Amino acid sequence: MNTSQSIAVIGAGVHGLAAAWHLSRRPNVAVTVFEQHSIGHPRGSSHGAVRITRSTYPKPGYVRLAQRARAETWPALEAALGTQLITPMPGCIFGPAGGVFDEYAAGVEAGGGDVVRLSAKEARTRFSGLSLDGCEVLWDRSAGVIRADAAINGMARLAREAGAEIRTETPVHEVCLTGGRVELRTLLGAAAFDRVIVASGPSWSPRKGRRESPRCPSR
């Protein structure tokens, strides 16, 4: 395949695989994913049978991003896989007035989220199984339950089918600049790319000090 740009993705959780899936569909792009464990391993943040989606966040930009994903990207992924990944499940976000709760309420209001602030009576009626005395309540109508394993494995399959290479059990030990490209070093050797997306979780973080703008030593 003739390519004009090579891109590496470090980390094969939900963020890394989403990036790989989207990039692999672009013409003239070669995508390589590096994952230090297996797909869906339990040491990161993307494993397990289920996760939730919502649009209740304190940052308006993140609220808008979540709304766009819920309206566009998740349906596109479901269509590509031919299966339902999200079961709508309206969410109850609650807490004492002031502080963190007010930050979330302000965020969804500014971001235009599909979230409603309920009165005490409305909250007791809608969420009768919860003790909400003394709490303020947000009703997130965009929330749902994600089939996490199916989403992760599905994006990995789609990325591979589109030509992406996913290298599992391949930790990246060093990222450095060389000759205007980005070089990744693993136990299997070094490889250079035009661009690198770092989608790593805590288990990828270096244990000790970091170097600023490292450059690979000449070999």
TORKOL-206883 format. One line per field, with one value per residue: residue number from 0; residue in one letter; chain; y, z, x of N, C-alpha, C in turn. Coordinates in steps of 0.02 Angstrom, whole numbers. Layout:
BEGIN
k <- NUM  ... .
r <- a  ... .
c <- A  ... .
npy <- Y  ... .
npz <- Z  ... .
npx <- X  ... .
capy <- Y  ... .
capz <- Z  ... .
capx <- X  ... .
cpy <- Y  ... .
cpz <- Z  ... .
cpx <- X  ... .
***
This chain:
BEGIN
k <- 0  1  2  3  4  5  6  7  8  9  10  11  12  13  14  15  16  17  18  19  20  21  22  23  24  25  26  27  28  29  30  31  32  33  34  35  36  37  38  39  40  41  42  43  44  45  46  47  48  49  50  51  52  53  54  55  56  57  58  59  60  61  62  63  64  65  66  67  68  69  70  71  72  73  74  75  76  77  78  79  80  81  82  83  84  85  86  87  88  89  90  91  92  93  94  95  96  97  98  99  100  101  102  103  104  105  106  107  108  109  110  111  112  113  114  115  116  117  118  119  120  121  122  123  124  125  126  127  128  129  130  131  132  133  134  135  136  137  138  139  140  141  142  143  144  145  146  147  148  149  150  151  152  153  154  155  156  157  158  159  160  161  162  163  164  165  166  167  168  169  170  171  172  173  174  175  176  177  178  179  180  181  182  183  184  185  186  187  188  189  190  191  192  193  194  195  196  197  198  199  200  201  202  203  204  205  206  207  208  209  210  211  212  213  214  215  216  217  218 .
r <- m  n  t  s  q  s  i  a  v  i  g  a  g  v  h  g  l  a  a  a  w  h  l  s  r  r  p  n  v  a  v  t  v  f  e  q  h  s  i  g  h  p  r  g  s  s  h  g  a  v  r  i  t  r  s  t  y  p  k  p  g  y  v  r  l  a  q  r  a  r  a  e  t  w  p  a  l  e  a  a  l  g  t  q  l  i  t  p  m  p  g  c  i  f  g  p  a  g  g  v  f  d  e  y  a  a  g  v  e  a  g  g  g  d  v  v  r  l  s  a  k  e  a  r  t  r  f  s  g  l  s  l  d  g  c  e  v  l  w  d  r  s  a  g  v  i  r  a  d  a  a  i  n  g  m  a  r  l  a  r  e  a  g  a  e  i  r  t  e  t  p  v  h  e  v  c  l  t  g  g  r  v  e  l  r  t  l  l  g  a  a  a  f  d  r  v  i  v  a  s  g  p  s  w  s  p  r  k  g  r  r  e  s  p  r  c  p  s  r .
c <- A  A  A  A  A  A  A  A  A  A  A  A  A  A  A  A  A  A  A  A  A  A  A  A  A  A  A  A  A  A  A  A  A  A  A  A  A  A  A  A  A  A  A  A  A  A  A  A  A  A  A  A  A  A  A  A  A  A  A  A  A  A  A  A  A  A  A  A  A  A  A  A  A  A  A  A  A  A  A  A  A  A  A  A  A  A  A  A  A  A  A  A  A  A  A  A  A  A  A  A  A  A  A  A  A  A  A  A  A  A  A  A  A  A  A  A  A  A  A  A  A  A  A  A  A  A  A  A  A  A  A  A  A  A  A  A  A  A  A  A  A  A  A  A  A  A  A  A  A  A  A  A  A  A  A  A  A  A  A  A  A  A  A  A  A  A  A  A  A  A  A  A  A  A  A  A  A  A  A  A  A  A  A  A  A  A  A  A  A  A  A  A  A  A  A  A  A  A  A  A  A  A  A  A  A  A  A  A  A  A  A  A  A  A  A  A  A  A  A .
npy <- -60  107  242  406  455  405  346  322  247  252  145  48  67  129  260  256  154  207  317  249  177  281  347  245  234  336  391  343  332  253  155  112  26  22  -81  -117  -226  -346  -330  -252  -279  -297  -196  -65  69  37  -89  -226  -274  -174  5  177  307  482  655  745  853  961  1046  1145  1123  987  935  967  891  761  756  765  647  554  577  563  488  367  306  288  195  87  59  20  -96  -169  -191  -156  -47  39  51  150  238  337  451  486  617  675  774  876  1046  1178  1198  1058  1002  1114  1158  1058  1072  1201  1178  1090  1171  1278  1207  1152  1026  878  884  897  996  941  966  937  859  808  734  634  566  520  448  346  245  292  375  539  646  810  833  904  875  813  765  665  646  595  490  321  142  67  -66  -114  -207  -258  -142  -105  -220  -223  -101  -127  -234  -172  -75  -155  -221  -115  -95  -60  -96  -187  -200  -300  -334  -260  -151  24  95  211  373  477  612  610  659  739  655  546  433  273  162  -8  -172  -248  -174  -20  102  224  363  475  545  538  477  488  389  344  260  263  153  161  267  342  275  343  497  617  660  813  847  736  674  549  458  447  304 .
npz <- 0  -47  46  117  240  401  553  725  864  1034  1152  1174  1224  1245  1194  1115  1022  962  898  810  732  666  598  517  418  333  175  112  233  354  494  652  801  968  1105  1271  1342  1323  1214  1296  1424  1606  1675  1642  1599  1519  1519  1549  1563  1555  1539  1574  1483  1474  1480  1577  1643  1717  1630  1495  1361  1360  1385  1265  1177  1222  1192  1053  1022  1068  982  853  836  913  859  728  747  798  684  595  655  660  773  931  1045  1150  1281  1314  1466  1574  1678  1852  1933  2079  2229  2370  2372  2301  2280  2203  2142  2093  1999  1903  1865  1811  1706  1618  1584  1517  1415  1345  1369  1369  1494  1644  1782  1928  2035  2213  2233  2104  2087  2187  2137  2010  2038  2138  2209  2270  2407  2423  2506  2553  2442  2284  2117  1957  1805  1686  1528  1421  1456  1464  1457  1412  1311  1349  1323  1198  1122  1126  1072  950  887  875  785  671  643  610  497  411  383  484  593  740  877  1005  1177  1174  1240  1236  1258  1241  1172  1047  953  786  648  603  619  724  836  899  1026  1063  1139  1029  940  848  774  656  638  557  633  803  915  1081  1186  1317  1475  1657  1681  1582  1613  1649  1775  1837  1825  1687  1520  1434  1271  1203  1104  992  1017  903  800 .
npx <- 42  32  86  76  96  148  86  98  18  15  -37  -180  -310  -478  -465  -346  -378  -491  -435  -350  -442  -513  -407  -356  -448  -423  -358  -198  -127  -31  -53  6  -13  41  38  65  18  -113  -258  -390  -341  -334  -266  -278  -390  -496  -551  -666  -842  -941  -963  -1003  -1088  -1106  -1160  -1134  -1028  -904  -838  -880  -837  -806  -930  -996  -918  -947  -1083  -1078  -1009  -1102  -1208  -1156  -1028  -1031  -1152  -1103  -1001  -1075  -1151  -1050  -1006  -1120  -1200  -1280  -1208  -1230  -1344  -1478  -1490  -1551  -1466  -1429  -1365  -1302  -1286  -1228  -1280  -1181  -1002  -928  -1044  -1114  -1022  -1030  -1164  -1161  -1074  -1143  -1250  -1189  -1129  -1233  -1288  -1394  -1468  -1560  -1604  -1675  -1816  -1838  -1951  -1976  -1860  -1872  -1982  -1940  -1823  -1849  -1790  -1678  -1600  -1613  -1609  -1574  -1498  -1449  -1505  -1463  -1533  -1477  -1513  -1447  -1371  -1302  -1273  -1125  -1069  -926  -817  -857  -852  -715  -650  -715  -675  -539  -542  -601  -504  -394  -445  -451  -320  -231  -94  -81  15  28  79  195  288  326  478  549  531  581  657  717  800  692  584  483  544  512  558  570  578  591  659  688  579  530  418  302  210  153  34  -2  -86  -90  -111  -102  -16  77  156  315  424  524  623  596  643  660  600  674  810  857  1006  1143  1172 .
capy <- 0  170  288  469  473  349  369  273  260  217  129  20  72  158  319  237  116  253  354  203  163  339  360  191  243  390  368  356  335  188  161  58  34  -14  -94  -156  -288  -370  -288  -262  -303  -268  -149  2  99  22  -159  -242  -285  -114  71  222  368  536  720  788  868  1031  1084  1149  1093  915  921  969  834  701  759  749  575  516  587  547  438  302  274  267  134  35  41  -16  -163  -204  -212  -102  -43  80  46  213  229  404  452  529  647  711  794  936  1109  1212  1160  1016  994  1175  1160  1013  1103  1257  1151  1064  1227  1314  1163  1131  955  856  872  937  1002  921  986  881  816  773  685  578  529  487  403  329  197  325  424  600  700  860  834  931  819  823  708  663  606  568  437  253  90  46  -133  -94  -258  -261  -81  -110  -273  -203  -50  -160  -272  -125  -44  -205  -232  -57  -95  -43  -150  -180  -240  -309  -357  -222  -87  75  116  277  412  531  643  596  677  765  605  523  363  234  106  -64  -228  -277  -129  49  118  296  381  547  572  490  493  454  376  298  266  265  99  179  324  323  268  392  561  623  705  858  845  693  658  485  459  417  234 .
capz <- 0  -49  98  120  310  449  619  779  921  1093  1196  1139  1261  1205  1157  1064  969  925  853  758  688  623  555  469  362  290  121  114  302  384  566  694  871  1015  1168  1311  1364  1273  1205  1351  1485  1666  1710  1618  1617  1467  1521  1583  1523  1544  1561  1563  1445  1499  1459  1637  1660  1736  1575  1439  1300  1366  1377  1193  1147  1239  1154  983  1019  1077  924  789  832  937  808  671  767  801  615  565  686  653  838  978  1097  1206  1303  1348  1537  1602  1738  1910  1960  2137  2281  2406  2335  2310  2265  2144  2108  2056  1942  1852  1841  1768  1646  1570  1560  1468  1359  1310  1378  1378  1566  1676  1854  1955  2102  2261  2221  2040  2098  2225  2093  1956  2064  2202  2244  2300  2461  2397  2554  2558  2381  2220  2070  1885  1767  1623  1481  1368  1485  1443  1476  1354  1310  1342  1289  1127  1089  1119  1023  886  857  856  723  615  626  575  431  369  369  541  627  813  908  1077  1216  1147  1274  1207  1311  1229  1116  1036  887  747  577  588  631  793  840  957  1039  1100  1144  962  899  841  713  651  612  545  689  858  962  1145  1219  1370  1542  1711  1678  1534  1638  1673  1847  1861  1791  1617  1483  1391  1199  1193  1036  993  1002  838  805 .
capx <- 0  69  64  111  107  146  65  98  -26  40  -93  -238  -373  -532  -442  -299  -410  -535  -392  -326  -499  -526  -349  -347  -495  -400  -315  -126  -103  -14  -62  33  -32  84  5  113  -14  -159  -317  -438  -309  -365  -223  -292  -455  -546  -571  -728  -902  -981  -944  -1059  -1079  -1148  -1136  -1130  -959  -897  -809  -928  -809  -812  -1002  -1010  -884  -985  -1145  -1063  -994  -1165  -1253  -1125  -975  -1055  -1195  -1063  -967  -1126  -1169  -994  -1002  -1184  -1226  -1293  -1157  -1254  -1413  -1496  -1504  -1546  -1423  -1444  -1305  -1327  -1238  -1249  -1274  -1118  -941  -922  -1108  -1129  -977  -1059  -1226  -1142  -1042  -1193  -1290  -1149  -1113  -1294  -1301  -1463  -1470  -1611  -1600  -1740  -1835  -1835  -2009  -1965  -1807  -1899  -2028  -1904  -1773  -1878  -1749  -1620  -1610  -1584  -1622  -1521  -1457  -1470  -1506  -1464  -1558  -1441  -1553  -1404  -1329  -1316  -1225  -1086  -1039  -857  -777  -877  -828  -642  -632  -742  -632  -477  -555  -611  -440  -353  -474  -435  -249  -189  -57  -85  67  16  137  252  296  371  524  577  505  629  658  776  793  626  532  478  566  491  602  541  625  599  698  664  541  518  352  292  171  139  -20  8  -150  -69  -140  -53  33  129  195  382  429  572  625  582  686  622  617  732  831  890  1078  1161  1192 .
cpy <- 62  218  351  489  411  378  311  295  219  208  106  13  104  218  300  200  159  294  310  187  220  350  307  196  298  362  386  367  264  196  99  73  -8  -20  -139  -220  -314  -321  -304  -287  -267  -216  -76  26  78  -50  -166  -247  -220  -51  115  279  420  601  770  795  942  1075  1086  1116  1017  893  918  910  770  698  739  675  534  520  561  486  370  269  250  201  76  11  1  -87  -203  -228  -150  -105  -5  67  110  200  297  404  501  552  690  726  856  998  1143  1168  1122  1011  1055  1182  1116  1044  1161  1232  1127  1119  1265  1273  1138  1057  939  835  922  938  990  954  926  832  775  718  624  535  489  435  381  280  227  371  488  660  746  866  874  876  844  758  709  616  577  507  368  206  64  -27  -124  -144  -261  -200  -85  -161  -256  -152  -80  -198  -226  -93  -92  -216  -175  -49  -77  -105  -137  -228  -244  -337  -323  -155  -40  102  186  308  470  554  626  613  702  716  585  449  332  174  55  -118  -260  -233  -60  56  192  310  456  580  517  518  453  450  328  312  267  212  112  234  302  322  322  452  559  670  749  853  800  682  593  493  425  346  218 .
cpz <- 0  3  97  192  354  518  668  834  979  1142  1157  1185  1216  1165  1101  1006  929  875  795  708  640  574  500  409  315  235  134  184  327  460  601  767  914  1082  1211  1340  1307  1266  1262  1415  1547  1702  1689  1639  1569  1469  1554  1537  1507  1570  1551  1516  1473  1470  1516  1658  1678  1680  1516  1375  1302  1360  1303  1157  1160  1200  1081  975  1023  1016  859  791  856  887  747  686  770  731  582  591  678  719  882  1033  1159  1219  1340  1420  1571  1669  1790  1939  2019  2187  2317  2364  2351  2288  2200  2107  2066  1995  1885  1823  1794  1703  1595  1544  1506  1406  1320  1315  1388  1450  1598  1752  1883  2023  2148  2248  2157  2049  2135  2182  2041  1981  2135  2242  2278  2356  2442  2443  2558  2497  2326  2169  1998  1852  1698  1575  1424  1392  1458  1467  1412  1363  1296  1304  1214  1089  1076  1066  953  851  835  790  663  594  587  503  383  356  426  569  702  844  983  1110  1192  1181  1235  1264  1303  1168  1106  964  851  674  558  595  704  795  905  964  1084  1105  1076  916  895  774  714  616  600  603  741  900  1025  1181  1276  1435  1594  1706  1627  1560  1662  1748  1877  1815  1716  1585  1437  1319  1185  1120  1039  980  936  849  753 .
cpx <- 44  42  106  126  102  132  67  51  0  -18  -154  -298  -425  -508  -394  -332  -459  -494  -369  -382  -511  -468  -342  -394  -474  -355  -242  -99  -90  -15  -33  17  15  47  50  83  -57  -217  -366  -407  -337  -323  -234  -361  -511  -571  -640  -788  -938  -945  -1006  -1040  -1128  -1123  -1137  -1057  -954  -869  -857  -902  -815  -885  -1019  -979  -923  -1051  -1133  -1048  -1057  -1209  -1223  -1078  -997  -1103  -1155  -1026  -1016  -1144  -1113  -988  -1066  -1213  -1236  -1240  -1181  -1328  -1431  -1517  -1497  -1511  -1445  -1377  -1326  -1272  -1262  -1237  -1208  -1060  -945  -988  -1124  -1083  -1004  -1122  -1211  -1112  -1093  -1237  -1253  -1135  -1173  -1308  -1375  -1473  -1518  -1600  -1669  -1752  -1833  -1893  -2000  -1912  -1833  -1945  -1989  -1854  -1793  -1835  -1688  -1641  -1574  -1596  -1562  -1477  -1490  -1461  -1506  -1487  -1525  -1477  -1511  -1364  -1348  -1261  -1192  -1063  -964  -814  -793  -852  -753  -623  -657  -698  -565  -487  -562  -545  -396  -379  -459  -361  -204  -154  -60  -35  54  79  201  257  343  414  551  545  553  627  723  762  725  570  533  495  542  538  567  594  637  639  666  627  525  452  349  256  161  83  -9  -60  -138  -104  -84  1  88  174  263  385  475  573  612  634  642  648  677  747  871  965  1092  1184  1246 .
***
